[in-house]
Amino acid sequence: KLKNGIMNIINYSKTFQLIFVIPFLFLFLLCRAQTLNPNLTVTSGGTGDDDYSKITYDNNGNMFCVAVYQSTPNFNNTVVPTYGLKNIILSKYDSQGTFVWGKTIVYGTSIGINSISWQNGKLLMSGFFRENLIFKLNQNGDTDTLEYSGIFYDPFISEFLEDGTLLNKMSFENVVGVIGIKYFGPTILICGSFEETLH
């Protein structure tokens, strides 16, 4: 009887293994099989802080990247000049990941990026700032400025051509919470928490 009892326990243990262990093993192997292995990796950066990296694609697979750089960054052995304490640099890579160009499009003292998207040959970027936000218009030093309201952070939205030329920009005041901006074709959806009236 003792031997039969031991055999029953062993058989129960094997059944337990089949019911509970094998499904977990299957899930583990499935997750391992679906682990993403990137086809390409590109890097950029400088000696200062690099933040808020965002990326979008056009219909040909070209990649447009934006990020905030504190110091002068290096892109595949190409140095891109910066002009402020914080700089938003737009860079373009082809579909194979080869660096094409990069340029500072916005700078200031306190900047963040929420999103960037490509639509019909234009780049739409949203973010937030404190202090004034300066848009670099060309290589001649011409600029355009969004003035800071002095209350919390001011979110902004901006539109560029694919070469980084500024088309439009606007900002909002009285923002308390983080603002989200989403583009749906010609429509822009804005959500967030505001104090008093949104301007």
Buried (B, 14 or more C-beta within 10 A) or exposed (E): EEEEEEEEEEEEEEEEEEEEEEEEEEEEEEEEEEEEEEEEEBEBBBEBEBEBBBBBEBEEEBBBBBBBBBBBBBBBEEEBEBBBBBBBBBBBBEEEBEBBEBBBBBBBBBBBBBBBBBBEEBBBBBBBBBBEBBBBBEEEEEBEEBEBBEEBBBBBBBBBEBEBEBEEBEBBBBBEEEBEBBBEEEEBEBEBEBEEEEE
